[in-house]
Amino acid sequence: MNTLSPPASKPWFREPWPWFLISLPATAVIAGVATVWIAATNADGLVVGDYYKAGLAINQTLARDDTARRLALNAVLRDRDGALSLTLTGHVDAWPAQLTLVLAHPTRPGMDQTLTLGHAGGGHYRTTLPVLPAGKWHAELSDAASTWRLSGVLHSPFSQPAMLKAGTGSSVQ
């Protein structure tokens, strides 16, 4: 007579469902370890370390912006043959001998650059242009005595001229 024989049973590790069920929590563990590794190897960058002092200094910063507005100062930044060229316009008695340009990365303070621009005559200034990673940069231009300030936003690679104005973000021309 024809009797049904029980199917041959396979060991559990030869079945697909236990491996599928094990893979779900294993994936979560691997993703958690990767997240911990990324957090441990990449430090959080603070744009301003001491927020309280920065808050107290806001009135001084606003006074510098007001001085730049009163003098009708504007600056145009250009990349010319690997050098940073700046043209400063406004009502000043004498052009400063040097200007300070701070290029601050929005999230990585370790990438910030401080450049000193030398006067080349008639409101024109020049300095060597450092290699900047592609992206957005906050720019702040001031004279040596920090009596005025122009600020704005630049985008690298530096393909178009950018304008810095008093108390506003820049616009790329």
Short mmCIF file of the C-alpha atoms (twelve columns), coordinates in Angstrom:
data_MODEL
# 
_entry.id   MODEL 
# 
loop_
_atom_site.group_PDB 
_atom_site.id 
_atom_site.type_symbol 
_atom_site.label_atom_id 
_atom_site.label_alt_id 
_atom_site.label_comp_id 
_atom_site.label_asym_id 
_atom_site.label_seq_id 
_atom_site.Cartn_x 
_atom_site.Cartn_y 
_atom_site.Cartn_z 
_atom_site.pdbx_PDB_model_num 
ATOM 1   C CA . MET A 1   0.000  0.000   0.000   1 
ATOM 2   C CA . ASN A 2   0.995  3.540   -0.604  1 
ATOM 3   C CA . THR A 3   1.779  5.343   2.628   1 
ATOM 4   C CA . LEU A 4   2.879  8.890   2.962   1 
ATOM 5   C CA . SER A 5   6.288  9.214   4.328   1 
ATOM 6   C CA . PRO A 6   7.126  12.239  6.436   1 
ATOM 7   C CA . PRO A 7   9.200  14.834  4.588   1 
ATOM 8   C CA . ALA A 8   12.870 14.689  5.271   1 
ATOM 9   C CA . SER A 9   13.606 17.316  7.899   1 
ATOM 10  C CA . LYS A 10  16.552 19.602  7.338   1 
ATOM 11  C CA . PRO A 11  18.656 21.084  10.085  1 
ATOM 12  C CA . TRP A 12  17.498 24.577  11.159  1 
ATOM 13  C CA . PHE A 13  20.496 26.331  9.634   1 
ATOM 14  C CA . ARG A 14  19.537 25.073  6.188   1 
ATOM 15  C CA . GLU A 15  16.145 26.783  6.346   1 
ATOM 16  C CA . PRO A 16  15.824 30.380  4.994   1 
ATOM 17  C CA . TRP A 17  13.406 31.764  7.635   1 
ATOM 18  C CA . PRO A 18  15.679 31.556  10.680  1 
ATOM 19  C CA . TRP A 19  18.373 33.464  8.747   1 
ATOM 20  C CA . PHE A 20  15.868 36.100  7.694   1 
ATOM 21  C CA . LEU A 21  14.711 36.547  11.286  1 
ATOM 22  C CA . ILE A 22  18.314 36.724  12.558  1 
ATOM 23  C CA . SER A 23  19.247 39.303  9.898   1 
ATOM 24  C CA . LEU A 24  16.797 41.934  11.184  1 
ATOM 25  C CA . PRO A 25  18.342 42.440  14.651  1 
ATOM 26  C CA . ALA A 26  21.846 41.849  13.223  1 
ATOM 27  C CA . THR A 27  21.320 44.747  10.800  1 
ATOM 28  C CA . ALA A 28  20.214 46.997  13.665  1 
ATOM 29  C CA . VAL A 29  23.311 46.064  15.694  1 
ATOM 30  C CA . ILE A 30  25.629 46.778  12.748  1 
ATOM 31  C CA . ALA A 31  23.926 50.147  12.084  1 
ATOM 32  C CA . GLY A 32  24.232 51.041  15.788  1 
ATOM 33  C CA . VAL A 33  27.938 50.202  15.868  1 
ATOM 34  C CA . ALA A 34  28.493 52.264  12.693  1 
ATOM 35  C CA . THR A 35  26.634 55.229  14.239  1 
ATOM 36  C CA . VAL A 36  28.717 55.058  17.415  1 
ATOM 37  C CA . TRP A 37  31.914 54.870  15.350  1 
ATOM 38  C CA . ILE A 38  30.911 57.923  13.256  1 
ATOM 39  C CA . ALA A 39  30.010 59.900  16.389  1 
ATOM 40  C CA . ALA A 40  33.278 58.995  18.114  1 
ATOM 41  C CA . THR A 41  35.574 59.810  15.186  1 
ATOM 42  C CA . ASN A 42  33.909 63.080  14.039  1 
ATOM 43  C CA . ALA A 43  33.855 65.841  16.618  1 
ATOM 44  C CA . ASP A 44  30.947 68.252  16.706  1 
ATOM 45  C CA . GLY A 45  32.015 71.684  15.527  1 
ATOM 46  C CA . LEU A 46  30.721 74.736  17.321  1 
ATOM 47  C CA . VAL A 47  30.645 77.956  15.368  1 
ATOM 48  C CA . VAL A 48  30.820 80.031  18.550  1 
ATOM 49  C CA . GLY A 49  32.262 78.412  21.662  1 
ATOM 50  C CA . ASP A 50  31.065 80.934  24.239  1 
ATOM 51  C CA . TYR A 51  27.533 81.994  23.378  1 
ATOM 52  C CA . TYR A 52  27.184 84.271  26.392  1 
ATOM 53  C CA . LYS A 53  30.182 86.438  25.491  1 
ATOM 54  C CA . ALA A 54  29.077 86.482  21.858  1 
ATOM 55  C CA . GLY A 55  25.674 87.742  22.994  1 
ATOM 56  C CA . LEU A 56  27.246 90.500  25.078  1 
ATOM 57  C CA . ALA A 57  29.394 91.600  22.137  1 
ATOM 58  C CA . ILE A 58  26.433 92.005  19.778  1 
ATOM 59  C CA . ASN A 59  26.143 95.743  20.462  1 
ATOM 60  C CA . GLN A 60  29.776 96.282  19.505  1 
ATOM 61  C CA . THR A 61  29.195 94.330  16.301  1 
ATOM 62  C CA . LEU A 62  26.100 96.382  15.480  1 
ATOM 63  C CA . ALA A 63  28.079 99.590  16.016  1 
ATOM 64  C CA . ARG A 64  30.705 98.347  13.524  1 
ATOM 65  C CA . ASP A 65  27.934 97.621  10.990  1 
ATOM 66  C CA . ASP A 66  26.474 101.109 11.546  1 
ATOM 67  C CA . THR A 67  29.888 102.680 10.938  1 
ATOM 68  C CA . ALA A 68  30.238 100.738 7.665   1 
ATOM 69  C CA . ARG A 69  26.746 101.863 6.603   1 
ATOM 70  C CA . ARG A 70  27.515 105.483 7.483   1 
ATOM 71  C CA . LEU A 71  30.689 105.304 5.367   1 
ATOM 72  C CA . ALA A 72  28.713 103.594 2.543   1 
ATOM 73  C CA . LEU A 73  31.312 100.798 2.380   1 
ATOM 74  C CA . ASN A 74  30.989 97.912  -0.056  1 
ATOM 75  C CA . ALA A 75  33.506 95.315  -1.156  1 
ATOM 76  C CA . VAL A 76  33.681 93.097  -4.206  1 
ATOM 77  C CA . LEU A 77  35.783 89.917  -4.018  1 
ATOM 78  C CA . ARG A 78  37.192 88.255  -7.130  1 
ATOM 79  C CA . ASP A 79  39.540 85.389  -7.894  1 
ATOM 80  C CA . ARG A 80  42.229 86.662  -10.246 1 
ATOM 81  C CA . ASP A 81  44.935 84.212  -11.272 1 
ATOM 82  C CA . GLY A 82  44.944 82.374  -7.944  1 
ATOM 83  C CA . ALA A 83  44.966 85.597  -5.931  1 
ATOM 84  C CA . LEU A 84  42.081 87.102  -4.032  1 
ATOM 85  C CA . SER A 85  41.368 90.612  -5.271  1 
ATOM 86  C CA . LEU A 86  39.143 92.952  -3.283  1 
ATOM 87  C CA . THR A 87  37.809 96.326  -4.367  1 
ATOM 88  C CA . LEU A 88  36.604 98.527  -1.505  1 
ATOM 89  C CA . THR A 89  34.336 101.484 -2.223  1 
ATOM 90  C CA . GLY A 90  32.953 104.102 0.135   1 
ATOM 91  C CA . HIS A 91  33.551 107.448 1.789   1 
ATOM 92  C CA . VAL A 92  36.796 107.001 3.701   1 
ATOM 93  C CA . ASP A 93  39.403 109.655 4.438   1 
ATOM 94  C CA . ALA A 94  42.306 107.301 3.739   1 
ATOM 95  C CA . TRP A 95  42.402 103.704 2.562   1 
ATOM 96  C CA . PRO A 96  43.564 101.348 5.311   1 
ATOM 97  C CA . ALA A 97  46.988 99.803  4.726   1 
ATOM 98  C CA . GLN A 98  45.646 96.316  5.532   1 
ATOM 99  C CA . LEU A 99  42.287 94.618  5.786   1 
ATOM 100 C CA . THR A 100 41.405 91.406  7.588   1 
ATOM 101 C CA . LEU A 101 39.121 88.893  5.896   1 
ATOM 102 C CA . VAL A 102 37.821 85.993  7.981   1 
ATOM 103 C CA . LEU A 103 36.389 83.083  6.022   1 
ATOM 104 C CA . ALA A 104 34.426 80.928  8.447   1 
ATOM 105 C CA . HIS A 105 33.012 77.540  7.595   1 
ATOM 106 C CA . PRO A 106 29.399 77.284  8.821   1 
ATOM 107 C CA . THR A 107 29.899 74.008  10.721  1 
ATOM 108 C CA . ARG A 108 33.640 73.261  10.964  1 
ATOM 109 C CA . PRO A 109 35.600 75.892  12.904  1 
ATOM 110 C CA . GLY A 110 38.847 74.046  12.231  1 
ATOM 111 C CA . MET A 111 38.553 75.010  8.561   1 
ATOM 112 C CA . ASP A 112 38.264 78.772  9.240   1 
ATOM 113 C CA . GLN A 113 40.766 81.013  7.454   1 
ATOM 114 C CA . THR A 114 41.988 84.501  8.407   1 
ATOM 115 C CA . LEU A 115 43.537 86.416  5.518   1 
ATOM 116 C CA . THR A 116 45.404 89.728  5.569   1 
ATOM 117 C CA . LEU A 117 44.912 91.795  2.437   1 
ATOM 118 C CA . GLY A 118 47.530 94.376  1.511   1 
ATOM 119 C CA . HIS A 119 46.626 97.700  -0.095  1 
ATOM 120 C CA . ALA A 120 47.505 97.831  -3.795  1 
ATOM 121 C CA . GLY A 121 46.344 101.421 -4.342  1 
ATOM 122 C CA . GLY A 122 43.027 103.179 -4.877  1 
ATOM 123 C CA . GLY A 123 40.848 100.913 -2.753  1 
ATOM 124 C CA . HIS A 124 42.210 97.705  -4.283  1 
ATOM 125 C CA . TYR A 125 43.585 94.948  -2.047  1 
ATOM 126 C CA . ARG A 126 45.209 91.584  -2.796  1 
ATOM 127 C CA . THR A 127 46.311 88.412  -1.065  1 
ATOM 128 C CA . THR A 128 46.983 84.817  -2.024  1 
ATOM 129 C CA . LEU A 129 43.860 82.707  -2.192  1 
ATOM 130 C CA . PRO A 130 44.102 79.574  -0.040  1 
ATOM 131 C CA . VAL A 131 42.632 76.316  -1.232  1 
ATOM 132 C CA . LEU A 132 39.078 76.242  0.079   1 
ATOM 133 C CA . PRO A 133 36.930 73.121  0.048   1 
ATOM 134 C CA . ALA A 134 33.815 73.520  -2.048  1 
ATOM 135 C CA . GLY A 135 30.847 74.895  -0.184  1 
ATOM 136 C CA . LYS A 136 29.440 77.866  1.642   1 
ATOM 137 C CA . TRP A 137 31.636 80.262  3.642   1 
ATOM 138 C CA . HIS A 138 30.747 83.201  5.886   1 
ATOM 139 C CA . ALA A 139 32.988 86.171  5.167   1 
ATOM 140 C CA . GLU A 140 33.742 89.091  7.485   1 
ATOM 141 C CA . LEU A 141 35.914 91.990  6.341   1 
ATOM 142 C CA . SER A 142 37.236 94.632  8.727   1 
ATOM 143 C CA . ASP A 143 39.986 97.195  9.023   1 
ATOM 144 C CA . ALA A 144 42.958 96.681  11.355  1 
ATOM 145 C CA . ALA A 145 41.364 98.721  14.157  1 
ATOM 146 C CA . SER A 146 38.011 96.885  13.803  1 
ATOM 147 C CA . THR A 147 36.080 100.132 13.510  1 
ATOM 148 C CA . TRP A 148 33.823 98.813  10.735  1 
ATOM 149 C CA . ARG A 149 32.721 95.452  9.386   1 
ATOM 150 C CA . LEU A 150 31.364 94.096  6.123   1 
ATOM 151 C CA . SER A 151 29.924 90.612  5.981   1 
ATOM 152 C CA . GLY A 152 28.432 88.169  3.569   1 
ATOM 153 C CA . VAL A 153 28.384 84.657  2.231   1 
ATOM 154 C CA . LEU A 154 30.728 83.222  -0.402  1 
ATOM 155 C CA . HIS A 155 30.506 79.992  -2.329  1 
ATOM 156 C CA . SER A 156 33.588 78.093  -3.399  1 
ATOM 157 C CA . PRO A 157 34.876 77.243  -5.877  1 
ATOM 158 C CA . PHE A 158 35.209 80.955  -6.347  1 
ATOM 159 C CA . SER A 159 33.849 81.324  -9.897  1 
ATOM 160 C CA . GLN A 160 31.862 84.580  -9.642  1 
ATOM 161 C CA . PRO A 161 32.537 87.884  -7.879  1 
ATOM 162 C CA . ALA A 162 30.859 88.274  -4.491  1 
ATOM 163 C CA . MET A 163 29.782 91.471  -2.775  1 
ATOM 164 C CA . LEU A 164 30.150 92.131  0.947   1 
ATOM 165 C CA . LYS A 165 27.887 94.716  2.570   1 
ATOM 166 C CA . ALA A 166 27.344 96.157  6.019   1 
ATOM 167 C CA . GLY A 167 25.189 93.985  8.270   1 
ATOM 168 C CA . THR A 168 23.753 91.741  5.556   1 
ATOM 169 C CA . GLY A 169 24.552 88.523  3.800   1 
ATOM 170 C CA . SER A 170 26.354 88.921  0.512   1 
ATOM 171 C CA . SER A 171 24.939 88.310  -2.834  1 
ATOM 172 C CA . VAL A 172 26.855 86.631  -5.586  1 
ATOM 173 C CA . GLN A 173 26.857 88.905  -8.601  1 
# 
